[in-house]
């Protein structure tokens, strides 16, 4: 049976439902990496993601973090507040405009980033090692197409 021939009232077969499978894969991969930094730095997955975005795109607003990550606005706001309170992120003013704050990693934030990022890259290498070069290229191509939605 193809997607076109499945009756509308049929229950979803989650084990074959793409959004579910992608979610499971994402959660499994993210959690395996998260275990490396959660205990060691008391850092949540959302906090780490915010930090990685700020490392790549310094001096952006929390709203821009949300836009770049597709994470929940409230979750990002809470993560930013915790990171600022912990001294891992500095909040400043954008070019003297007091209405717009910008975020950047603090020295302490960079120190954590520089310890965790190599661990994350190693996890990525281990995961991708299960695929040959052609499969890795296909995966990247497919992900690019799906992320362009």
MOQUIHU-V876624 format. One record per residue. N is the residue number from 1. SS is DSSP state (hx for helix, st for strand, lp for the rest). PSI is psi in whole degrees, 0 to 359 (none if undefined). Layout:
N,SS,PSI  N,SS,PSI
This chain:
1,lp,137  2,lp,171  3,hx,325  4,hx,335  5,hx,359  6,lp,129  7,lp,145  8,lp,328  9,lp,358  10,lp,140  11,lp,150  12,lp,134  13,lp,91  14,hx,325  15,hx,348  16,hx,359  17,lp,114  18,hx,310  19,hx,321  20,hx,314  21,hx,319  22,hx,321  23,hx,315  24,hx,314  25,hx,312  26,hx,313  27,hx,318  28,hx,313  29,hx,313  30,hx,319  31,hx,325  32,hx,325  33,hx,320  34,hx,326  35,hx,335  36,hx,326  37,hx,342  38,hx,308  39,hx,318  40,hx,321  41,hx,4  42,lp,54  43,lp,124  44,lp,165  45,hx,318  46,hx,318  47,hx,316  48,hx,318  49,hx,319  50,hx,315  51,hx,319  52,hx,324  53,hx,318  54,hx,330  55,hx,321  56,hx,324  57,lp,76  58,lp,156  59,lp,50  60,st,164  61,lp,166  62,hx,323  63,hx,319  64,hx,328  65,hx,315  66,hx,313  67,hx,320  68,hx,338  69,hx,342  70,lp,23  71,lp,161  72,lp,136  73,hx,317  74,hx,317  75,hx,319  76,hx,317  77,hx,316  78,hx,318  79,hx,316  80,hx,316  81,hx,316  82,hx,319  83,hx,320  84,hx,312  85,hx,327  86,lp,356  87,lp,18  88,lp,340  89,st,139  90,st,138  91,st,127  92,st,186  93,st,138  94,st,112  95,lp,45  96,lp,0  97,st,101  98,st,347  99,st,344  100,st,115  101,st,152  102,st,154  103,st,148  104,st,155  105,st,139  106,lp,178  107,hx,318  108,hx,322  109,hx,318  110,hx,322  111,hx,317  112,hx,313  113,hx,314  114,hx,344  115,hx,322  116,hx,322  117,hx,315  118,hx,325  119,hx,318  120,hx,318  121,hx,322  122,hx,319  123,hx,318  124,hx,315  125,hx,316  126,hx,319  127,hx,312  128,hx,339  129,lp,343  130,lp,347  131,lp,146  132,lp,175  133,hx,319  134,hx,318  135,hx,322  136,hx,318  137,hx,318  138,hx,315  139,hx,313  140,hx,318  141,hx,314  142,hx,315  143,hx,317  144,hx,316  145,hx,315  146,hx,325  147,hx,343  148,lp,358  149,lp,none
